Amino acid sequence: MHSDTDRPSDHSASLPGPGGTGGGGTGPGGTGDFDVAGVGNALVDLVATVDDALVDRLGLTKGAMELVDATRSAAIRDSLGTVAVSSGGSAANTMAGIAGLGGRAAFVGRVADDPLGRDFTKDITGIGVAFHPEPVPGDGHSVTGHSMVLVTEDAQRTMATHLGVASELGEADLRESSLGAAGVVYLAGYLWEQPAAKAAMRRAIEMAHAGDGSVALTLSDPFCVDRHRQEFLDLLAGDVDIVFANEEEASILAGSRDIGAIAGAIGDLGVLSVITRGADGCVVVMSTGTVAVPAAPVDRVVDTTGAGDLFAAGFLYGITHGLDPVESARLGGICAAEVISHVGARPLVALRELGRSAGLVD
């Protein structure tokens, strides 16, 4: 793991950008097999449209993600009726978006040898993401992780997630052929909740740095930041090059509700940062200053599931294909706008064509 003394003082200087890697899509080392490799929970989403009353009856906090055990997971599932089934998981959604833009993406996660695990593997590899797991033998206790996603009329999503075997993700699941050969290794903050996965994240950071790659972290959820604030600050001070946070997560991290103060506090860490603000777009915090980028237009917001994941996909694709951070944020906004226009966390139209129409993708 790199220390403060052997990392560049301006983290963004080590990232691919204009005149750097260009359209070749390799990372800072220039020889990587992947633009981005993501590490996260392999989950299958069970998406249902519900009313606020059901969210209340189930005792869930609207707009948040809660981890549940197998018993409660089954009870919530039984209350939903018809659901739409799709592969999900934050980092996996981001890798799917990068592949949809034409990038080279790899995913590292843990699945069981059960129907959900087989569906997840088929889906993610079918869209061009490299995924080479060693499935855990499926039985009544070893199941692939899944998340009940409750979408209310205001497009908010409330998630009840049973991690299953994803909760056992550890260093043995890491693939150096992916993580050591990527321009950027992308880590989901959700993993910090799992002790074995926390150790795996630290090892993944070492693999990225050994391969001359950069490290990106998404803070994932306000509860993650609230519980692990100091540890996240320590990571950002020495091991991470790019951080993604929504405004609530960033406010907890910075200890302020003022967006200017938030940007200033995060900017002091020397990390290329993107703070997403929903309909207000995002703020990109760079060593050269802070730039507000407006949100991409969307006719109607249907489901915000995956908005942050697809924003990260567009941004990371851009930053590994010669766009500067502001242009990358524009592409991220376009990808996010597509996914919030329908139910589900994966795009339904060709992201590459959307990027081309905006002049951001070749």
ChimeraX attribute file (.defattr): number of C-alpha atoms within 10 A of each C-alpha:
attribute: neighborCount
match mode: 1-to-1
recipient: residues
	/A:1	16
	/A:2	13
	/A:3	10
	/A:4	11
	/A:5	8
	/A:6	9
	/A:7	16
	/A:8	14
	/A:9	15
	/A:10	16
	/A:11	21
	/A:12	20
	/A:13	15
	/A:14	18
	/A:15	26
	/A:16	29
	/A:17	22
	/A:18	16
	/A:19	11
	/A:20	21
	/A:21	21
	/A:22	16
	/A:23	16
	/A:24	14
	/A:25	27
	/A:26	27
	/A:27	30
	/A:28	23
	/A:29	17
	/A:30	18
	/A:31	16
	/A:32	23
	/A:33	20
	/A:34	25
	/A:35	31
	/A:36	34
	/A:37	32
	/A:38	28
	/A:39	29
	/A:40	24
	/A:41	30
	/A:42	31
	/A:43	30
	/A:44	23
	/A:45	25
	/A:46	23
	/A:47	25
	/A:48	21
	/A:49	18
	/A:50	16
	/A:51	13
	/A:52	14
	/A:53	10
	/A:54	15
	/A:55	19
	/A:56	11
	/A:57	8
	/A:58	13
	/A:59	9
	/A:60	16
	/A:61	13
	/A:62	17
	/A:63	18
	/A:64	14
	/A:65	21
	/A:66	16
	/A:67	14
	/A:68	17
	/A:69	12
	/A:70	15
	/A:71	9
	/A:72	15
	/A:73	18
	/A:74	13
	/A:75	11
	/A:76	17
	/A:77	18
	/A:78	10
	/A:79	10
	/A:80	17
	/A:81	10
	/A:82	12
	/A:83	15
	/A:84	13
	/A:85	17
	/A:86	19
	/A:87	25
	/A:88	27
	/A:89	25
	/A:90	27
	/A:91	32
	/A:92	30
	/A:93	28
	/A:94	32
	/A:95	34
	/A:96	31
	/A:97	33
	/A:98	30
	/A:99	24
	/A:100	25
	/A:101	24
	/A:102	18
	/A:103	27
	/A:104	23
	/A:105	29
	/A:106	31
	/A:107	31
	/A:108	23
	/A:109	26
	/A:110	28
	/A:111	30
	/A:112	24
	/A:113	17
	/A:114	18
	/A:115	12
	/A:116	21
	/A:117	25
	/A:118	14
	/A:119	16
	/A:120	25
	/A:121	20
	/A:122	13
	/A:123	16
	/A:124	21
	/A:125	15
	/A:126	11
	/A:127	13
	/A:128	18
	/A:129	24
	/A:130	20
	/A:131	19
	/A:132	17
	/A:133	16
	/A:134	13
	/A:135	18
	/A:136	17
	/A:137	12
	/A:138	16
	/A:139	10
	/A:140	6
	/A:141	10
	/A:142	16
	/A:143	23
	/A:144	29
	/A:145	25
	/A:146	27
	/A:147	26
	/A:148	26
	/A:149	26
	/A:150	27
	/A:151	26
	/A:152	21
	/A:153	13
	/A:154	12
	/A:155	20
	/A:156	19
	/A:157	23
	/A:158	23
	/A:159	25
	/A:160	25
	/A:161	24
	/A:162	25
	/A:163	25
	/A:164	22
	/A:165	24
	/A:166	25
	/A:167	20
	/A:168	17
	/A:169	27
	/A:170	19
	/A:171	16
	/A:172	9
	/A:173	18
	/A:174	22
	/A:175	21
	/A:176	13
	/A:177	13
	/A:178	25
	/A:179	32
	/A:180	24
	/A:181	28
	/A:182	36
	/A:183	33
	/A:184	34
	/A:185	31
	/A:186	32
	/A:187	27
	/A:188	23
	/A:189	23
	/A:190	22
	/A:191	23
	/A:192	22
	/A:193	15
	/A:194	15
	/A:195	14
	/A:196	16
	/A:197	23
	/A:198	18
	/A:199	15
	/A:200	21
	/A:201	24
	/A:202	15
	/A:203	17
	/A:204	25
	/A:205	25
	/A:206	19
	/A:207	24
	/A:208	24
	/A:209	22
	/A:210	15
	/A:211	21
	/A:212	21
	/A:213	30
	/A:214	27
	/A:215	27
	/A:216	26
	/A:217	24
	/A:218	23
	/A:219	25
	/A:220	23
	/A:221	18
	/A:222	21
	/A:223	17
	/A:224	17
	/A:225	24
	/A:226	13
	/A:227	12
	/A:228	16
	/A:229	19
	/A:230	12
	/A:231	12
	/A:232	20
	/A:233	16
	/A:234	12
	/A:235	16
	/A:236	22
	/A:237	19
	/A:238	21
	/A:239	24
	/A:240	26
	/A:241	28
	/A:242	24
	/A:243	22
	/A:244	25
	/A:245	24
	/A:246	20
	/A:247	21
	/A:248	17
	/A:249	23
	/A:250	26
	/A:251	22
	/A:252	16
	/A:253	22
	/A:254	19
	/A:255	13
	/A:256	15
	/A:257	13
	/A:258	12
	/A:259	16
	/A:260	11
	/A:261	14
	/A:262	20
	/A:263	24
	/A:264	15
	/A:265	17
	/A:266	24
	/A:267	19
	/A:268	12
	/A:269	21
	/A:270	22
	/A:271	25
	/A:272	24
	/A:273	28
	/A:274	30
	/A:275	24
	/A:276	27
	/A:277	17
	/A:278	17
	/A:279	13
	/A:280	12
	/A:281	17
	/A:282	25
	/A:283	23
	/A:284	21
	/A:285	26
	/A:286	24
	/A:287	16
	/A:288	9
	/A:289	10
	/A:290	17
	/A:291	15
	/A:292	16
	/A:293	18
	/A:294	16
	/A:295	20
	/A:296	17
	/A:297	12
	/A:298	15
	/A:299	9
	/A:300	11
	/A:301	18
	/A:302	19
	/A:303	23
	/A:304	24
	/A:305	28
	/A:306	25
	/A:307	27
	/A:308	26
	/A:309	28
	/A:310	33
	/A:311	29
	/A:312	35
	/A:313	33
	/A:314	31
	/A:315	28
	/A:316	30
	/A:317	30
	/A:318	32
	/A:319	28
	/A:320	30
	/A:321	27
	/A:322	24
	/A:323	25
	/A:324	18
	/A:325	25
	/A:326	22
	/A:327	18
	/A:328	26
	/A:329	30
	/A:330	24
	/A:331	32
	/A:332	28
	/A:333	28
	/A:334	23
	/A:335	34
	/A:336	30
	/A:337	25
	/A:338	25
	/A:339	29
	/A:340	25
	/A:341	19
	/A:342	18
	/A:343	21
	/A:344	26
	/A:345	30
	/A:346	26
	/A:347	22
	/A:348	13
	/A:349	12
	/A:350	14
	/A:351	24
	/A:352	21
	/A:353	16
	/A:354	17
	/A:355	20
	/A:356	13
	/A:357	11
	/A:358	12
	/A:359	11
	/A:360	19
	/A:361	20
	/A:362	12
